[in-house]
Amino acid sequence: MRPTHFLASCLTLSALLVAPAAAGEISASYTKSYGGSIASGYLSGGASAFSTSETYNSNGVPQHAYDVGADAHLVAGVKVFWVNAEAFRFETAGELSDDTGSTSGTQGDVHGLVRIGPWTVYNVQSDFDLTASKSFGPYSLFGGGLKAVWWLGPVPVTVKGDAGCGAQVSFQVNLNPLEHLARATPSARAWQYGSAKAYVSALGFSAGAWATLKLADTTLAYTLQADLEDGLSGWFSYQVAPISIYLKLYTKVNLWYWKETWYKFIYSWSASSSSGQKNLL
């Protein structure tokens, strides 16, 4: 065989043994914000799935490496009296990898996390499977420590506010090395609410508040799959219950020589329920 023919044969063989990496990723996200400076909130959810596969030549022996995974999240935040706080965070992810050219074997990692306010209330790590259902809260996010002052008539009215959050979550993640498959079907529901009470310290005066601060009630459900043979698929559905924010104050004086009532409308905002489904593309 001529040297040029031999070289061409070697190049052809190398091209067959060192195949380019096959990769893919799909994702989708959802965001919503609402309300104003007195009371408001935001929601952010999303999911993704990915897979990579590569065949390579190691010391004359063809080897195969792959990596598949899926993840999902939901984050909610609130603002009361100009103070922001992250109310809820839900995360789950699973990743499966193997490399026949390595001695480490099949590696699996599954993670689930729930935070409410500054507290991590659930944090678990697993190798290949995670199945759990949990309920949390409600928790106070500000401990009743928020204050704002408005003048009504001749006196200042102090309004104390707070916000809280409760949650229900379900973690279902499975990594199957035999089928080179990562599958996740988690779900999360979180609801945020606020409260406000009015006080006045002037002698002979009283004050109060009409307050409805329903900041969010959101549910996300996910179905995600990363498979080397069947490819990537996934979607998540969302449902946001009606949101209502309303704050009105009053103060009155009830003295024998002076009887009067003052009202102050602070803020009002509402949204009807919404729902939908997003496919991962």
Helices and strands as residue ranges (DSSP letters): H 3-17, E 19-35, E 39-58, E 61-80, E 83-99, E 107-116, E 119-126, E 129-140, E 146-152, E 155-176, E 181-184, E 187-199, E 205-227, E 231-240, E 243-255, E 258-271, E 274-279
